[in-house]
Amino acid sequence: MVHTIVHFEIPADDMERAKKFYQQLFGWEFQAPQEDYHLIETGEGGIGGGMMKRAVPEQRITIYIGVESVDEYVAKVQSLGGTIIMPKTAVPTMGYFAQLLDTEGNALAIWEENPGAK
């Protein structure tokens, strides 16, 4: 498996203002919200993303890296000195993710595609 960026999330204080900015800047399209989560379509061949209300003031854009197993990579992150900030979480029928801090304090997430996720 190639470990590449498979998804991104953009937190926003004002959803409509942020959507308008990205629509006008890049031509991105937004799907109707799914429980206050707006899916972003970046165009043919581009990775998709999501936009949601900012949860805390320090929340920044998060990238998701595809992995074979969230459990395996959580262990790897910890063994390499990283920190898990959100444990393995299911997105029903889609997969699992966990969020982490690397050794430099940068936040990112890992994503395991798994249609059986509950």
N, C-alpha and C positions, 0 to 999 in steps of 0.2 A: 504494500500500500504506500502510495505517495502521501506524505503528511503535508497537506497544503491547507490554505485558508478555505473553509467551506461555508462560512456564514459570518456576519458581523451584526452588531447591535448598536444603535445610536440612541442614547438617552436624550430626552428633550424636556425643557421646562414648559414650553408652549408648543404643543403638537402641531397645530395648524401653521404657525410661523415656521417651524422647522421643516414641515413637509413642503411648504411653498418654496423655501430656500433651496432644498435639494431638487425639487421638480424644475425650478427655473435654472439652477446651476448646471445640473447634469441630465435633465430630462427623465429622471427616475420616476417610476409609477408606484403608487401605493395601493394595496388591496384594502378592502373594508376591514376595520379592526376585528380581531378575534380576541375578545376579553381585554380590550385596551392595548392590544399588541398589533401594530400595523406591519404587514409584510411589505418588503421593498423589492421591486423588480428593477435591476440595474441595466437590463438590456441583454440582447443575445450574446451568449458566451460568458456573461459576467456572473459572479456569485450573487446570491440573494442575501438579503438582510432583514432586519426588523427594527422598528422604532417603538419606544415605549416611554412613559412618563419617567422622568429622572427620580430615582428612589432616595438618593442622598446627594448632597451638594458636590461631593468629590467623585461621583460616578462619571466615568468616561466611556468612550467607544470601546467595545470589546470585540476582539476577533476570536473566531472559533477554528481550531485546527482539527481536522479529521484524524481519528485514531481507530485501531482495530478493537480496542477494549478500554473503556474508561477505567475499570478497576485496575488493569495492568499499568496504565499511565499515571494514575493517582499514586501508585506505589513508586513508580519511577521518579515522579516529581519530588516526592518526599525524600527519596534516597539521594537525589541530586541537590538537596538543600532548598527546594521550593516549598511553598506553603499552600495548602488547600483552603480556600476561603468559602467555597460552597461545595458541599459533598455531592456525590453522584445523585443526579436528579433525573427522573423520567419525564419525557415529553411523550405522552401516550400515543402509540402507534407510529412514532417517528424515531425515537432513539433516546440516548442518555447523554447528559453533559455534566461536567464539573468545572468550577472556576478556580483559578489558582493565581498565586503571585510567583514570578520567577525570582531568581537570586538577587535581582536588582530592584525588586518592588513593583515590577510591571504586571498589571493584571491581564490575563488571557483566559481562554476556556478551551476545553477539549470536547470533542463531539464524536459519539459512536452511533452510527446509523443502525437502527434495529426496529423493524416494524412490530416486533413483539413486546415493545416497551410498555409497561403499565405503571 
